[in-house]
Amino acid sequence: MNSQAMLLYVLKSIFISGLFLGYYRIALRNKSFHSYNRFYLLLSTAASFIIPLFNFNWFTIDKQNIPVSPDTFQYLIQPITPANAHFISWQTVVLYSITAISLFLLLVLAFNVFKVYQLKRRSAVVEMEGVHFIYTNLDQAPFSFLNNLFWKESISLDDDFGQKIFKHELTHIHQKHTLDVLFCQVINSICWMNPFNWLIQKELKAIHEFIADKEAVGNNNVEEFVQLLLRAHYGKHFLNPTHAFYYSSIKRRLIMLTTTNNARFKFLRKALVLPVTIAAVVTLSVSATETKAFPAKTSEVKNDTTPSPRANSKPIGFTLTADSNLTATKEIKKLPDNILYILNGIPSSVEEVSQLKPEQIKSINVLKGQSATKKYGAIAANGAIEILLKELALK
């Protein structure tokens, strides 16, 4: 993936995640259907990562060939960068920097997972119904990671306080909340430049806490759980995947505990997710290409035995400018050899193209950047020239 393709991918990803997050904040946030919101946020993260990888091109205006006349055709195209250049462009530096940061974040994530399992190996472990109950004196405990529950020894399981915390953490384990966060952290490590995905991850962690709070309270008095929250004293822990009382504010969690499940237009709020998804795909599928035809000129051939004076004349050539137009130059340039030449649909060498005469050529189509690589692959990274010969030239 070159720097241009990387930039386009990032912009598409930001657009999709911003669209999904915007709808979530308008229609779904702080509503009591937590399981649906959890699925929605995971889908948003996956969509922002996967959809930009595809080019649907449902609404594409095809690029037309550029006609040139035999009178005016002379050999084309100056490459954007010299063929023998050995410097590193700023686009390459940006691409390598983005990749390096992504690899660094993935390594940090892997190291944090390693630290959790290292802590597990150093602690006493008791297995209870598929859950590894690990006693520790860490200030960050209790917290859960996958099927591991790191429990602080100073908290007793015999009182109501300990039972509610225990039930809270078991909910995280049974509903596999750690996998949700690991999934988001992997995506965000790769697409770290997308700010909306970080906000989605933060909101997903809050949803996890709402779900666990509901299970911990059950049919008991909410005020008792308020006292539990105020008594809890937790800090950050290694991976920050499913810590019980850290990510959402106590005020918001208490509001969600007392919120009923009778949100207005509940079904409509959920159903409108489908048109939002379709809107994202359709918007990204539009790929209009502006076509500019180079006007062809015709000339009348006369039998004239008197040669025209050409003492001060110079051959005419053409140079491809940044906006894909052909502009006349007064000097014939040597054909660059780092461009892909397609002669009647067949890749050809620069020597074969150089032997062509202007009157043999019917049309020329110039492709640059993503248009060239999309059609011909990496071999056309420096551009491609499609040449169509007249029928007489084929004989």
N, C-alpha and C positions, 0 to 999 in steps of 0.2 A: 504494500500500500504506500503510494507516494504521498507527499505532503499535501497536495491538493485534494486527493481522495480522503485523507485523514481529516482535513478541515471540514469537508462536506459532511463526512460521517458525524463529526462532533456537533455540527450545527443541526443536523437532522435529529440526533439523539436529544439535544437540549430542547428542541421544539416539541418532540413527542412527550418527554417527561414533564415539561412545563405545562402542556395541554392537559395531561392526566392529573397532575397535581393541582392545577387550577380548578378542574371540575371537582376534585375531591374536597377542596377547601370550601367550595360554594355549596355543594349538595350533600356531602357524606361526612364531613368532619364533625366530631362531637355528637354523632348519632349512635344509638345503642346497638346497631347491628355490627358488632365487632368482628365476627367471623367473616362476614362479607367484606368489610373494609380491609381485613388482613389479606384476603385473596386479591382484592382490587390493587392494593399497594404492591404486592408481589408481581402481579400481572403488569403493572405500570413499569416496574424496573426491568422486567424481561422484555417488554415491548420496546422500550427505549434502547435496549442493547441489540435486539434482533432485527426489527423493522428497517433501520437504516442500512443494513447489510444488503437489502434487496433493492433492485431497480425495477419497479413495476412498469413504468413507461406506458401507462394506459392512454395518456393524452399527449403523445409526442408528435411534433411537427417535424417531418423528415427533412434533412438537409439536402438541398438540390445541388446537382453538379454545376460547376462554374464553366460556362462556355467560353472558349477563346478561339479566335480566328487564326488561321495560318499566318496572316500578315503581322499579327502582334505577338504571337507566342515566341518567347525565348525562355531559356531555362531559368527555372524558378528558384525560389525559396532559400532564404538565408535562415539557418537554424537559430533558435533563440539563444543558445549558448554555443560557443565555439566548440568544434569537434575535439580539439586537443586541449581543452581547458582541464586543469587539474585542481582547481580550487573547490572548496566545499561551500555550497550555497547556504543562505540563511534558512531556507525551507528545510534543507537536510538537517541542519542543527536543531531546528524546532522539532522535527520528527523524532530524532534520536533522544532529545531531552524528554519528550512526552513518554517515549518508550521506557527510558531509564527510570523516570519517576514511578511509572506503573509497576515495573519490576521491583523497585524498592518497596512500594506499599504491599505488594504480594509477599515479599520476603518478611516484612514486619508482621503481617498477618500469620504467616507460617511459624514465625518465631514465637508469637504469643500463644498459638495453639500448643507448641512444644513446651512452653513454660507451664501451661495448665496441666499437661500430662506429667511433667517433671514434678510438679507439686503433688500430684496424685501418687506417684511412686514413693515419695518421701513421707506419706501420711498413712495412718491406719484406715483400712478400707473394709466395710461391711456390706455385703450384697443383700438387698431386700427387694424381692419381687422384681428383679431385673434392673433395679436402681443401685448404683454404687454409692453407698453412704460413706462420705469421707470426713473424718474429724480433723479440724484444724483450728489454730489459734489466730489466724489472719484477721486483721481488722475488717477486711473486705467481705468476709463470710457473714451470713450464708449467701451462696450464689450457686447457680447450676450451669452446667455445660454438657450438652448432649444428654446422656443418661447418668451423669455424675453430679451428685449433690454434695457440695462442700459446706459442711455444717460447723458452725462455731461451737466449741465445747462448752462455753459459758451459757449457752441458751438451752434451757431444759425443754424436753419434749413432753413433759408431764403437765405443764400449765397451758392455759388457753392461748397465751401469747405465742409460745413455741409451736402449738398445733396449727395456728393460723398461718404462721410463716412457712411451716412444713408443707401445708396444703398448697400454699401459694407457689412454692418452688416445684412441687410435684406437677402442678398444672403446666408450668413451663416445660418440664421434661416430657410429660405425656403428649403434649401438643406439638412437641419438636420445634419450639421457638428458636432454638439455637441454629437449626438448619436455615430458617428464614434469614437470620442476621448474617450468617456466614455467606449465604447466597448474595445478599446485598453488598457485603463487604468485598467479595471477589469482584462483582460488577463495578463497584465504585473504585476499587483499586485500579482496574483497567481503564475505566472512563472517569478518572478523578476530576477532570476539568468540567464535568457536568454538575452544576450546583444544585439542581432540582433533585437529583438522585440522592444526595446527602440529606436533603430535607425529607424525602420519602423514607429513607432508612430511619431517621429520627422519629418520624410519625409511626412507623411500623413498630418500633420498640415501645412507644406509648400504648399502641393497641395491645401488645403482649401484656402489658401491665394491667390494662382494663380487664382483659379476659381472666388473668390470674386473680385479680381482686374480686371479681364476681364469684369465682369458685371458692376463694378463701372465706368470703363473708357468708355465702349460702343464704339461708333464711334467717340468719342472726341479725342482731341490731347493728346498723351501720355505724352508730356512735362508738361501739366497742372497737370497730375496725379503725375509726379515726384515732382513737387512743393508741392503737397498735402502730399506726403510721408515725405518730408523734414520738413514740418510744424508740422506734427503729433508728439506728445510727449506723449508716452504711456509707462507704466511700466508693471510689473507683476500684475496679479490679482489672486483671490483666487484659482480657479480650473485650470486655464490655458487651457480651452478647445478650445475656438475659438477667441482668442484675435486677433484684426485686424492686427496689425503691429509689432508683437513681434518675431515670430518664424523664419521667413526667412529673410535673409539679404536683404536690399534694392537693392543692386546690382543684386542679382539673380532674384528678382521680376521684376525689370525693364527689364532684359534680356528676361524673359518669356513673358512680355507684347509685346515685339517687335519680338518674334519668330513666324514664320509662321507655318502653319499646314501641310507643305509639307515635312515631315521627310522622308528620304530615307528608302525604304523597310518597310513602315508603317505597311502594313498588315502582313508581315513576322514577324516583331517584336512582334506583338500581338499574332499571331498564335503559335509561339514557346513556349508560356506559357504552352500549353497542354503537350508537351513532357517533359518539366521541371517537371511538376506535376507527370507524369507517372514515370519519373526517380527517384523522391523522394520516391514514394510508392514502386517501385520495389526494390530499394536499401534497404529499411527497411524491406522488406518481406523475404529477404534471411536470413535463420536461420540454418546454417549448424552445425551439432553436430558431434564431433569427437567420433568415436566408438573404444573402446579398449576391445578386448575380452580376458578374462582370460583363458589361455589354460587349457583344461580339460585333465586329466590323467586317463588312464584306468589301471586296475590291474587284474591280473588273479587270480582267486580263486582256491586254491588247498586244497585237503583234507589232512591235516597234523595234526596228533595227538600230535605232539610235539609243545608245545607253544613257541613262540618266546620270547627271553628275553627282557623285557621292563622296567628293573630296572631304567635305566637312561633316559628313554624316557619321553617326555612331550607332551601333546595334542597341536594340532595346531589350531590356530584361525586366524581370518582375521580382519583387521582394515581398514576403508575407509579413505584414505588420501585426501589432499586438491585438488588433480588433478583427483579425482574420480577413482583411481586405488585401487585394493584390494592388500594389502601386508600381508604377513604371520607374525603372532606373535606366541610366544611360550607359551602363556597362554590363556586359554579360559576366555573370559570376560562375564560378566552377560549381558543378552540382555537388552538394554535400553528400558524403557517403554514410552519414549516421541516420539518415531518414529512410523509412521503409517505402519502397516503390512498388506499386501494384499495377501491372500492365495487363489490361483486359481480365482482371480478377486473379492474376497469377503473380506472386512475388517475383520481382526481377532485380537484377543488379544495376548499379549505377552505370556500368559500361553499356548495358543493353539500352537503357533509357537515353544515354548520351548519343546513341547512333540514330535516334529518331529524327525525322524531319518535321518541321511545323505543319506541313500540309497533310501529314499522316494522322494527325491528332484530331479527334472529334471533340473531346471534352476532358477537363481536368477537375478533380475534386481534392481539396486540401483539408486534411484532418489534423487537429492539434490536441495535445493534452489528453483529457479524459475521453474525448470522442475517438481518438486514435487507439488508445489502449483498450477501451471497451470493445472495439470492433476487432482488433488484431492482437491484443495482448501486450505483454511487456516488450515485445520486439519493436513495437511502435511507440516507445516511450518518448522519442524525439520528434514524433510526427509521422504522418503518412501522406503520400501523394498517389491518388488513384487516377490512372490515365486510361482513357477509352479511345481506341483507334477506330478510324473509319474502316468500312468494309473493304475498300480497295487496298488498304494497307495490310490486310490480313492475307491477301492472295499472294 
